């Protein structure tokens, strides 16, 4: 199965490598009238974008339905009516992706591998998750968390004593939270002892505890926050791996015609996307 930190979906990679048949359905399927906020579920999921035709019966027969009253979830295959109607809506035609699932085990492994490589290169996780972590208070105002952007903070403690959000530390500055920074005017207190001839501080304790949620959302598309360029890197890496396996050139860097010379490459997949990924590397403060 896909890792919880997978940075793209199976259907996205299937679509990119052409493992589908775009199929058209022309059957007539009708919603009930006068319900408002009604969700119609198509017979198939993963609709092709902007691919359905619909009309409603009102004062003028077969008049076009305003898109302002519709919300389409193409990945789930649903159409939600967000305004009341005077008669039934009929979906007259739509297209969907008929998937070829034969390579799913390979694609799943490649997505997981590419996602893990990107996460390792950047030194952080990207998909939203919950973390319980402990940090050393070093008498600085900024405490840099391991993961970001911060979506919510459940609790913060110093030496086991709970702090009050918004009073003891800043929660109103989205710039700090987007960078995974907890700011405290009084600083995050150092807990350790002095050693050496000049009394330098050493052996600080992990006296600050933080329980929080951080990361981006990939699905559903209507609420995603994951940057598209980050997902595109993983899609490209997965496609490269898939194509190499498919044509028998996995790991091959150079092939000379005539007297064949095979030169096998090191893993350069992540490095070739460094111009994009460097912007997402973990903050070091």
N, C-alpha and C positions, 0 to 999 in steps of 0.2 A: 504494500500500500504506500501511497505518497506520504512523505514525512510531513509532520505538522509545520515544518519550516520550508516547505516547498514554495518556490517563488513563481510558479505558473501552474496551469492546470493541464490535465491529460488532453482535454478537448482542444486546447490552444495549440499544443504540439502536433496532435493528429491533423489539425487543420493546416498547419504550416507545412507538414511533409506530405500532404495530399491523401491521407488515409480516410477518405469519406466520399460519398456520392451526394451531390446536392439534389434533393428530391422535392418535387412540387406536389402539393395536395390541393385539390379543387373542390372538395366536398363542402356542403353548406352546414355550418354549425352555429347555433343561435343561443344567445343569452336570454334570460327572462327579462321582462320589462319592469321599469319603475322600481328598481331595487337600489340603485346608487351604490357606489363603491363595491361593485360586484367583480369578482375575479373569475375570468374564464380561463380554463386550462386546456391548452391545445392537446391533441392526441400525441404530439411528439415534443420533446424538449430540444434545446439548442436550435432555435430558429435562426435563419440567416438574417442579418441586420437589414432593417427597412424592407422587409420582404412580404408583408401581409397586406391583403386588401380587405376592407370592411365597409359596411354601410349600415345605417339604421333607418327604420321606418318611422317617420314623424309626420309633420304636416305636408311634407313633400315626399312621395314615395321614392325609395332608393337614394335619398339625399346623402351626401358625404358626411361622415362623422368627423367632427372637429378633433384634431390631435390634442387640443388642450384638455379634453376630457378623457384621455387615454394614457395609461402607463404600461409600457411593454417591458417585460423581463425576458430578454431573448435567450438567456442561458437556462432559465427554468421553463420556458415555453408557456408564459402566462400573459394575459391581457387584462388589466384592471380598469374598470370604468369608474372614473372619479367624479362624475357628474350624473345627475338623474337623467333618465331618458324617457321618452314617451312611448316607446315600443321597443321590440327586441333588436339587438345588434346581431347581424349575421356576418360571420367571417367567410368570405367567398374563396379566398386562395391564400396560401402561405407556403414558404419553403423551409425545409429543415435539413439538418445534416444527418445522413444515414452513415454511422461510423463503421469503419473497419477496425475491430478490436483485436485483430490477430497479432499485433506487435505491442500490445499494452505492457507486457512484462518488461520488454526492452525499454520502452519509452519511460515507464515508471522509474526504472533504475537510473536512466540518464537524467531525468529531472531531479531526482534526489541527489545524484552525484554533482550536477552543475550547481544546484542550490547550496549544497554543503561547501563547494569550492569557493563560491562567491562570499558566503558567510565567513569562511576562514580567512579569506583575503582581506575582508573589511573589518574583521575582528568584532563582529556583532551579529545578533539575530535580527531578522527583519519582520517576521510575521508576529502579530500581536500575541502576547502570552503574559502570564503572571509570574512575578519573581519575588523571592524573599532573600534579601542580601544584607551583608554586614560590611561596614566600612570603618576605616580609621579616621576619626576626627583629627584634623591637623591644624586646627585654629584658623582655617581659612573660611571665607564666607561662601564659597562655591563648593558644593559636594557633587562630583561628577558620577552619575550612575552608570552601570555597565551597559544598559540598554536604553534606547530612545527611538522615536519620540515617546514621551510619557503620556499615557492616555488617562490614567487615574492613579491616585495614591490612596492606599488603604490605611496605612499607619506609618509613622516615623517615631522612633524611640532613641533616646540618648541615655546610655547606662540604665536601660530597661524602663526609663520614665517616658511616658507618652507625650509627644508634642502636639500642639493644636495647629491644624492647617490654617494658613492665612494669617496667623498671629505669630507663631514661633518660626515659621518659614514661609517663603513666598510661593503662592499657587496661582496668582493672577497674571503672571507674566508668561505668555505662551512661548516667547522666544527662549526663555530658560528651559521650559519643559520640553520643547521640541529638540533641544540639544541635550536633554537628559541631565539638567543641572537643577539642584535644589539650592536656593539662595537663602542664607540666614544672616541678618544684620549683625548679630552677635558672634557670628562664626560658629563653626562646628568644633566643639571643645576637644582638645587633645587629652588623651588618657594614657599616660605612660609614666616613665620615670627618667631621671637624669643620670648619665654615666660619664665616665672619662674625666680627664684632668680639668677640662673647661666646662663640664656640666652640660654636654650636648644631649639633646633629647634622643632617646632610642627606645626600641621595643614598644611602639604605641599599640594599644589594644583596639580591636574592632568593636568600638563602643556605640556606633550608630547603626541601628537596624531600620531597613526600609522594605515595606511590602507594597508593591506597585505593579501596574500593568503598563506595558510598553510595546510598541511595534505598529506595523501597518496592517491594513485589512486588504486581502486580495479579492475575496468574493463575499457577497454578490457584487456584480459590477456597479449597481446603483449606489453602493456605499463604500467602494474601494478607496483606499488612500495610498496604496503601494505605488511608487513612481513607475511610470510606464517604461522609462529607459532602463530601469533596474530589471524589470521583468523581461524586457527584450534581450538583455544580455543572456539570461538563463535560457530563453527560447532558442537563441542563436547557438549557444553551446550544446543544448540538447539536440538540435537539428544537425550540427556538425558531427556529433557522435553517432547519431542515427544513420546519416548518409555514409559515414566511414564504414560502419558495420555492413550496411546494405551493399556497398560496392566493393567490399573486401580491402579497403585501404586504411583500416584503423591503425593509427600510429605512424602512417607513412608521410614523410616530409618531402621526399624527392623521388621521382621515377624517371630514369633516362631511357629513351627509346633505343632500339638496336640491342646492344649489349646492356641488358637491364642492370641498373644499379639502384638498389633499394637503400634509402637512408631513412632511418626511423627517428622520429622527433621526440623531444622531451615534452612534458605537459606544458604547453604554451597557451592553453585556452583562456585561462584567467588573465594572464599578462597582456594578451592582445586587446583586452577590453579595459585596460587600466585607465584610459582617459575618461571613461564613464565611471568606473568603480571607485577611483580615488576620491571622488566627491562624497562617497558614502562611507569612507573609512572612519573607524571609531575615533571620537574626539580624544585628544591627549592634552590635559590641562594641568 
